[in-house]
């Protein structure tokens, strides 16, 4: 892996200033809701994990993941996403664009909404966010043989679901998130297709300043996460806080 080509999410801050960004989750409502969005409307498409690659209406630009392994854990997420030629955004060092100083514990879908806001999306349209309510977990799965048996069962009112959505809402002040359906409409207004009715755009840099990137060279194997080692002798972009951590532990020096 060429770590020198990896960079921080800061490099993408505001890339789509004031333009619509579509975020695709895996919920069963995704295909129906995507059909309501004109094909030429989103300036950028972000998917949670691989879900966006399971549809052919929109071309995916970025894949966001918080998972280190895929499904049962026998496959690394970077290997799983590689089959789609995905440009990845994640907290891990293998990501094309890394989310530094990680302090948010939500899932890949909610994190993808946060990323779309960082990119400057206005509005950020969210589809497929059913929060695991219904007979299927993902829209690309076949319907169950027994329609009456829910795949996971309703989880909307579970504490972890409420906490996750409220946590994202608190981080997205002065943003313009517009889910098309589902539980997220209890947190943000539903998108009605009325572009003229959107609130005035608030520049992303006034809402969410980017992390400053610092290049360091490792002098021995280092870790930004216990399961994600950085080999000795490589150059990688890190945040200021991460650089200080690596310097304090004498694992890296600035270059």
C-alpha positions in Angstrom: 0.0 0.0 0.0 1.3 3.5 -0.9 0.5 5.4 2.2 1.9 8.6 0.7 -1.1 8.8 -1.6 -3.6 8.7 1.2 -4.8 12.0 2.5 -7.3 13.5 5.0 -10.9 14.4 4.3 -9.8 18.0 4.5 -8.8 17.7 0.9 -12.4 17.3 -0.1 -13.9 20.0 2.2 -16.3 22.1 0.2 -15.6 20.4 -3.1 -19.3 20.5 -4.0 -20.1 23.9 -2.3 -23.9 24.5 -2.4 -24.6 21.6 -4.8 -26.9 18.7 -4.1 -25.4 15.5 -2.9 -27.2 12.1 -2.8 -26.4 9.7 0.0 -27.4 6.0 -0.6 -28.1 3.8 2.4 -29.0 0.1 2.1 -32.6 0.2 3.3 -35.5 -1.3 1.3 -36.9 2.1 0.4 -33.8 3.1 -1.5 -34.9 2.2 -5.0 -38.4 3.7 -4.7 -37.0 7.0 -3.3 -34.1 7.2 -5.9 -36.7 7.0 -8.6 -38.1 10.3 -7.3 -34.8 12.1 -7.9 -33.9 13.4 -11.4 -30.9 11.6 -12.8 -29.1 14.8 -13.4 -29.8 16.5 -10.1 -27.1 15.2 -7.7 -23.7 16.8 -8.3 -22.1 14.0 -6.2 -23.2 10.5 -5.0 -22.0 9.0 -1.7 -22.8 5.5 -0.7 -22.6 3.8 2.7 -20.4 0.7 2.2 -21.3 -1.1 -1.1 -25.0 -0.3 -1.3 -24.8 2.4 -4.0 -23.1 -0.1 -6.3 -26.2 -2.3 -6.2 -28.2 0.2 -8.2 -27.7 1.6 -11.7 -29.6 4.9 -11.6 -26.7 7.0 -10.2 -22.9 6.7 -10.6 -21.2 6.6 -7.2 -18.4 9.0 -6.4 -17.4 8.0 -2.9 -17.9 5.1 -0.5 -18.0 5.8 3.2 -17.4 3.0 5.8 -16.7 2.8 9.5 -16.3 -1.0 9.5 -12.8 -2.6 9.4 -14.2 -5.9 8.3 -17.1 -6.9 6.1 -20.1 -8.9 7.3 -18.9 -11.9 9.3 -15.4 -10.4 9.7 -13.6 -12.8 7.5 -13.1 -10.2 4.8 -11.4 -6.9 5.3 -13.6 -4.0 4.2 -10.9 -2.5 2.0 -10.8 -5.8 0.1 -14.6 -5.9 -0.2 -14.8 -2.4 -1.5 -11.9 -2.9 -3.9 -14.1 -5.1 -6.2 -16.2 -2.0 -6.9 -13.2 0.2 -7.6 -14.5 2.4 -4.9 -12.9 5.7 -3.8 -13.1 5.2 -0.1 -13.6 7.6 2.9 -13.1 6.1 6.3 -11.2 6.4 9.5 -8.7 3.6 8.5 -5.3 4.2 7.1 -6.1 2.2 3.9 -8.9 4.8 3.0 -8.2 7.1 0.0 -9.5 9.9 2.2 -9.3 9.4 6.0 -11.5 10.8 8.7 -9.0 11.8 11.5 -9.4 12.2 15.2 -12.4 9.8 15.2 -14.9 10.6 17.9 -18.2 9.6 16.4 -19.6 6.1 17.0 -22.4 6.0 14.4 -22.8 3.5 11.5 -21.6 3.9 7.9 -24.9 5.4 6.7 -25.1 8.2 9.2 -21.4 8.9 8.8 -22.0 9.1 5.0 -24.5 12.0 5.7 -21.8 13.7 7.8 -19.3 13.3 5.0 -21.7 14.7 2.4 -22.1 17.8 4.6 -18.3 18.2 4.8 -18.2 18.1 1.0 -20.6 21.1 0.9 -23.8 19.3 -0.1 -26.9 21.5 -0.2 -29.2 19.7 0.1 -27.9 16.4 1.3 -30.5 13.9 0.1 -30.7 10.7 2.0 -32.3 7.5 0.7 -32.4 4.0 2.1 -32.3 5.0 5.8 -35.0 2.7 7.1 -32.9 2.0 10.2 -33.5 -1.8 9.9 -37.3 -1.7 10.1 -39.1 -4.1 7.8 -38.8 -7.6 6.3 -35.5 -6.9 4.6 -32.2 -5.5 5.8 -31.1 -4.2 2.4 -32.9 -3.2 -0.8 -30.7 -5.5 -3.0 -31.7 -8.6 -1.1 -34.6 -10.9 -2.3 -37.9 -10.6 -0.3 -38.1 -13.1 2.5 -40.0 -16.4 1.9 -42.2 -15.5 4.8 -43.3 -11.9 4.4 -44.5 -11.8 8.0 -41.1 -12.4 9.4 -39.1 -9.2 9.8 -35.4 -9.5 9.1 -34.3 -7.6 12.2 -37.5 -6.3 13.6 -38.3 -2.6 14.3 -35.5 -0.8 16.1 -36.5 2.8 15.6 -37.4 3.3 19.3 -34.4 1.5 20.7 -32.2 3.9 22.6 -29.1 3.3 20.4 -31.1 4.4 17.3 -32.3 7.6 18.9 -28.9 8.4 20.3 -27.2 7.9 16.9 -29.6 10.1 15.0 -29.5 12.8 17.7 -25.7 12.7 17.7 -25.6 13.3 13.9 -28.2 16.1 14.2 -26.1 17.8 16.8 -23.1 17.7 14.5 -25.0 19.0 11.5 -26.1 22.5 12.8 -26.9 24.9 9.9 -26.9 22.1 7.4 -29.5 21.0 4.9 -30.2 17.3 5.2 -33.3 16.1 3.5 -34.3 12.4 3.8 -36.9 11.2 1.3 -38.7 8.9 3.7 -38.3 6.8 6.8 -37.2 7.5 10.4 -34.8 10.3 9.5 -37.8 12.4 8.6 -38.4 12.6 12.4 -35.1 14.4 12.7 -35.0 16.5 9.5 -37.7 17.8 7.1 -38.5 15.4 4.2 -37.4 16.4 0.7 -40.4 17.5 -1.3 -38.5 18.3 -4.6 -39.0 22.0 -4.1 -35.5 23.3 -4.8 -36.6 26.9 -4.5 -37.8 26.2 -1.0 -34.5 25.3 0.5 -32.9 27.5 3.1 -30.0 29.9 2.1 -26.7 28.1 1.7 -24.3 28.3 4.7 -20.6 27.8 3.6 -19.2 24.6 5.0 -16.1 26.2 6.4 -18.2 28.4 8.7 -19.9 25.3 10.1 -17.1 22.7 10.2 -13.5 23.8 9.9 -11.2 21.2 8.3 -8.5 19.4 10.2 -5.0 20.6 9.4 -2.9 17.9 7.6 0.6 17.0 8.8 2.9 14.6 7.0 4.9 12.2 9.2 7.3 9.4 8.5 7.1 6.4 10.8 10.3 5.2 12.4 8.7 2.0 13.7 5.4 0.3 13.4 2.7 2.7 14.6 -1.0 2.6 15.4 -3.8 5.1 15.0 -6.2 2.3 15.9 -5.3 -1.0 17.6 -6.4 -3.1 14.6 -4.8 -0.8 12.0 -1.0 -0.8 12.0 1.1 1.6 10.0 4.4 -0.1 8.9 7.8 1.4 9.7 9.4 3.7 7.2 6.3 5.1 5.4 5.0 8.6 5.0 1.4 9.4 5.7 -0.9 12.4 6.3 -2.3 12.8 9.8 -4.0 15.5 11.7 -2.2 17.7 14.2 -3.5 15.7 17.1 -2.5 12.4 15.5 0.9 13.8 14.7 1.5 14.7 18.4 0.3 11.3 19.5 2.8 9.6 17.1 5.6 11.9 18.2 4.9 11.4 21.9 5.1 7.7 21.5 8.3 8.1 19.4 6.7 6.3 16.5 7.0 9.0 13.8 8.7 12.3 12.9 7.4 15.2 10.9 8.6 15.6 7.3 
